Amino acid sequence: MLTGAKANHFKMAKSKNSSQHTMSRKAHRNGIKKPKRLRHPSMRGVDPKFVRNQRFAQHGTEKVNKEARLAKAQA
């Protein structure tokens, strides 16, 4: 084992980190697919004031749509 000034002269060879040689081709064989999106994304972490208003707005929209359907059925 060398110490002092001579120790810096002998360094280990750097190892290879990665190779992307065929990775793109392999990835495209089965196609690069978009992640599946949920129908109703979670409201967790969203501003509570916004979520509350959203709930009231959706309820009002459902109410109007229901009334429109009933009016259309009667006509």
Secondary structure, 3 states (H helix, E strand, C coil): CCCHHHHHHCCCCCCCCCCCCCHHHHHHHCCCCCCCCCCCCCCCCCCHHHHHHHHHHHHHHHHHHHHHHHHHHHC
